[in-house]
């Protein structure tokens, strides 16, 4: 009888939580660390992708405060209501992609500190669960890892994204549907101890909202996962809070596909104007990066160095670079080829893909090589900065890859499509630039 009573009490409390439509919170904008569109994969030479990272360049960044009792996503004090929020998570449906593993990810925190210095040594737990599609809750735990609050505090101070990695890549379930969560249950917001942990989310009324929270029912009542829009409302108490967390998993199609390179070049592009080439590129992370030699060629085969740009050294945020080559008039060629030679502090080096820039810029887009073995390059000439997305479509009409590249700068831009998970055969690439769509065929060998 006692068990039935407890279960009934939990059901009533869950219903109460939903009915309350917790409000009284406000939003505070935070500096957005994702400045330029982050093309995927992280490196054209690594079979690794970062979910939602490119799309987040078009989001507004907020953290949500819960009155004076902490944060909607992170530490707060709801104990007087009979529950505590111990995990915040985002749902990801990867069933239309070729990914098989998750190896970690990136998270964005607005606050990470404590009034008790000893609490900085506590662990934040990052977890990945199989998603229970029937009950829309977290299913079996697939993997977890930890990051010290002190490290996250340092990331916040430097406006870095916090990186977390699992000891070994975690195999995705057959459904390819997962929850990635941030467990802050070890932290407090009560009395004189205030562990300030605030996770960044995007603006309200996101049509693709996928945030959930894990409610611990106090008094031994167990736990329940609820979508955020079933619990929280905007300040008028009626409109549901519909958001995504700034939480970006590393996913890959191979167990070693996310062995991230010391420097991950995520886009490389440029434009030609008045006999000058304006080059731009970005990195998603850097380790011991001395910098980049800019190399140029008239034939695409023989390159010479024309300049050097210092690197950020060590970084786990998006870093943007640019270089201007003002000497094109002396070359007297219609197409000039560029590449980057990235050099580590210890002397090791690696090359980017080759970027051809045509002084006439008379093409719209192309895909090469064709046939493709591992990575196809989609090269697009943008007259103005534009929103770009790429889909790979099988012969039967199924979308097997879908990648939103965000807003790319004006000029010739390269984006990369990893095809290693595709079976041999013919496919279509569908490129969408703003409101225009282009399609071409390619062969996977």
LUMSE-685645 format. One record per residue (C-alpha): x, y, z. Coordinates in steps of 0.05 Angstrom, whole numbers, plus 32768, in hexadecimal, padded with zeros to 4 digits. Each point is the difference from the previous one (the first is absolute). Layout:
N
XYZ;...
END
This chain:
445
800080008000;803880308011;80207FF57FBB;7FBF80107FDD;7FF7803F802A;804780177FF0;7FF77FF47FB5;7FBD80248002;8022803A8024;803580037FCA;7FCC80017FC9;7FDB80398023;804180268009;80147FF77FB7;7FBB80187FEB;8009803B8030;804480117FE1;7FE180007FBB;7FC480288016;802980358022;802180147FBF;8039801D8029;800A80497FEF;801E803D8021;80417FF87FDA;802580317FD5;80337FFC7FC8;8044801E7FFD;802780047FBF;80477FE68000;803A800B7FD1;7FFB7FD07FC6;80427FD97FF7;7FEC7FE57FBB;8010803A7FD2;80057FE27FBB;7FDB7FC57FE1;80207FBF8018;80007FD27FC4;80027FB6800D;80237FD08009;8032801C8032;80377FEF7FCE;7FF97FE87FB9;80337FC98012;7FDA7FE7803D;7FBE7FD97FFC;7FE3802B8036;7FC4802F8005;7FE6802F8035;7FB480018005;7FDE80458002;804180278002;7FF580217FBD;7FB6800D800D;801280228042;802380387FDB;7FBA80197FEF;7FE47FF78047;7FFB80368035;80267FED8040;7FDE80078044;80037FE58046;7FBF7FFD8027;7FFC80148049;7FCB7FE58030;7FF1803D802A;803580048037;80027FB48006;80347FF07FCB;7FF97FEC7FB7;7FCD7FDB7FD6;80377FD87FE0;80347FF18036;7FFF8009804B;7FBF80188021;7FD77FF7803E;7FBC7FDE7FF4;80007FD6803F;7FC58026801E;7FD87FE67FC5;80127FB88011;80337FF27FC9;804580117FE8;801880077FB8;80417FD87FFB;800C7FF97FB5;7FF5802A7FC2;80027FDD7FBC;7FF480077FB6;7FE17FCC7FD2;80217FED7FBE;7FE27FD67FC8;803A7FE87FD5;7FD97FCA7FDB;800780247FBD;804C80058007;80377FCD7FF8;801C80098046;800D7FC4802D;8027801E803A;8002803B8030;80438011801E;7FF1803F8028;7FEB80467FF0;7FFF804A8010;7FD480268033;7FF8804B800C;7FFA80198047;7FEF80488014;80117FF5804A;802E7FCF8023;801880148045;7FF37FF4804A;7FFF80278042;80247FC3801D;80447FF97FDF;80017FB58011;7FC57FF57FD2;802A80157FC4;801F7FBB8006;7FBD7FDE7FF5;7FF07FDB7FC0;7FCD80137FCC;7FE77FBF7FE1;7FF17FFC7FB5;7FD57FC47FEB;7FE37FE17FC2;7FC07FD78004;7FD97FD87FCF;7FBE80257FF5;7FC17FDA8013;7FD480107FC5;7FC17FE3801E;800180288041;802B803A7FE6;80317FFA8039;80487FEB800C;800B7FB67FF5;803E7FD78011;804080258010;80337FF77FC8;803C8027801A;80188038802E;803C802B800F;8011803A802F;801E80467FFE;80158027803E;7FD8803F8010;804380248004;800D7FF07FB7;7FBB80187FEC;800B80408029;8040800C7FD8;7FDA7FF57FBF;7FCB80328014;803580348013;80207FF87FBA;7FBD7FFA7FDC;80127FB97FEA;7FD27FC77FF2;800C7FC78031;80177FBF7FDF;7FEF7FBC801C;80187FBC7FE6;7FEE7FB98011;80397FD0800F;7FED7FD87FC2;7FCD80117FCA;7FB97FEB8014;7FDA7FD77FCD;7FBC801E7FEE;7FC27FD5800A;7FDC7FE27FC4;7FCC80388001;803780367FFC;7FD780288031;80258019803E;7FFE80328039;804180248013;7FFC801C8046;8025802C8032;7FF87FE48047;800A80368035;7FE37FD9803A;804080078029;7FF9804C8003;7FD6802A8030;7FD7803F8001;7FEC80088048;80138028803E;8044801F7FFA;80187FCF7FCB;7FF180167FBA;801D7FD57FC8;7FF1802C7FC5;7FF77FD27FC4;7FD9801D7FC5;7FFB7FDC7FBD;7FF4802B7FC2;7FC17FF47FD6;7FE580227FC2;7FC4802E7FFC;7FB97FEC800F;7FD07FE47FCC;80337FD57FDC;7FD77FD37FD1;80357FCA8009;80018003804C;801E7FC2801E;801380108049;7FEB7FD28039;800D7FFF804B;80067FC98034;7FD6800F803E;80137FDC8040;7FC17FF8802B;8015800C8048;7FEF7FD08038;80137FC17FD9;7FCF800C7FC7;80307FEF7FC8;800F80277FC1;7FDA80177FC3;8017801E7FBE;7FD480377FE3;8006802B7FC2;800E80488013;7FC3801A7FDB;7FD37FD5802D;801B8021803F;801880477FF3;7FDA803A7FE2;801180477FEE;7FF180378032;7FB780057FF0;7FF77FB88016;7FE27FE77FC0;80337FF87FC8;802D7FC38008;804B80098002;801B7FE07FC0;804B7FFF7FFB;803E7FD87FEE;803E7FFD802D;804380167FE6;80187FB78003;80247FE47FC3;80117FB67FFC;803C7FE57FDA;7FE57FC87FD4;80237FD47FCC;7FF57FC57FD3;803D7FDA801A;80187FEF8046;804080277FF4;7FDF80367FD6;800280378034;804A7FFD8010;8000804C7FF8;803B80207FDE;802C80308029;7FE280387FD4;7FBB7FF67FE2;7FF6802D7FC3;7FB580037FF7;7FFA802E7FC4;802E80207FCC;7FE780337FCE;800E80417FDD;7FEA80347FCD;802380287FCA;7FF6804A7FF7;802A80357FDD;803A7FD07FF5;80037FED804A;7FED7FBD801F;7FDF80048044;80097FBD8024;7FDB7FE9803E;80027FC1802A;7FEC7FE88045;80157FCB8032;7FD47FDB8032;803B7FF0802E;804B80088004;80387FDE8025;8047801D7FFD;7FEF80257FC0;8039802D7FEB;7FDA801A7FC3;7FF17FFB7FB6;802B800B7FC3;7FD680187FC5;80177FDE7FC0;7FEE80137FB9;80057FDF7FBC;7FF180127FB8;7FF57FB87FE9;7FE57FDD803F;803F7FD58005;803C802C8011;7FF6802B803E;802980378020;7FF680228043;7FE780487FFD;7FF2800F8049;7FF67FE78047;7FC9800A8034;800C7FF08049;7FD47FCB8020;7FDB80028042;802E7FCC8020;7FCF7FD9802A;7FB5800C7FFA;7FBE7FDB8002;7FD580367FE3;7FF280167FB9;803A802B7FE7;7FFB80287FC0;803A80157FD2;800980297FC2;803680137FCF;8002802F7FC4;802A7FF17FC2;800580437FDB;802F7FE87FC9;7FD17FDB7FD0;800A80337FC8;80497FEA7FF9;7FED7FB77FF4;7FD8800A7FC0;7FD77FC08009;7FB57FF58002;80027FCF803B;802D8003803D;80067FC68031;800A8006804B;800D7FD08039;80128006804A;803C7FE0801F;7FF07FFA804A;803F7FFA802C;80047FE98049;802F801C8033;80297FBF7FFB;800780087FB4;7FCC7FCE7FE9;7FD580187FC7;7FC17FEF7FD8;7FE0801C7FC1;7FB980177FF4;7FD97FF17FC2;801380297FC2;7FD2803C7FF4;7FFB80197FB7;7FEA80487FF8;7FEA80177FBB;8008804A7FF1;7FC07FFD7FD7;7FD97FD68033;7FD37FE67FC9;7FEA7FBE8020;7FC97FF58033;80167FBD801F;80217FBE7FF4;800F7FBE8022;80437FDC7FFC;801F7FCE7FFB;7FCD7FD77FDB;80027FC5800B;800F800C8049;80227FCF8030;7FFE80228045;7FF2804A8001;7FDC80297FCA;800D804A7FFC;7FC4802C7FF0;801A80427FE5;7FCF803A7FFB;800980477FE7;7FD680308029;7FF280467FE6;7FEA80148047;80037FDE8044;7FCA7FCA7FFD;7FE17FC78028;80197FBE7FE3;7FEB7FB8800C;80157FBF7FE0;7FDA7FBE7FF9;80157FBD7FE4;7FC67FD97FE2;7FFE7FB77FED;7FE27FE97FBE;7FC07FEB8023;7FF68047801B;80187FF48047;80298039801F;803D7FDC801B;8027803E8016;7FE580458013;802F80388015;7FEF8048800F;803E802B7FF4;7FE38040801C;800F80437FDF;80407FFF7FD7;8026803F7FEB;8000801E7FBA;80317FE07FCF;80167FB97FEF;7FF57FD2803B;80107FB78009;7FD57FD1802A;800F7FB7800B;7FD47FC27FFC;801B7FC18020;7FE87FC47FD7;80247FC78024;7FC07FE4801D;7FDD7FFD7FBC;7FFB7FC07FD8;801E7FFF7FBA;7FD1801C7FCB;7FE380407FE4;7FE18038802A;7FE880477FF8;801B803E8023;7FCB8035800D;801C80458010;7FD38037801B;801980487FFE;7FCE802E8021;7FBF7FEF7FDB;80207FE07FC3;800E7FB57FF8;80327FDD7FD3;80097FB57FF5;80357FD57FDF;80147FB68000;803F7FE0801A;801C7FBA8007;801A7FE18040;80377FCE7FF0;
END
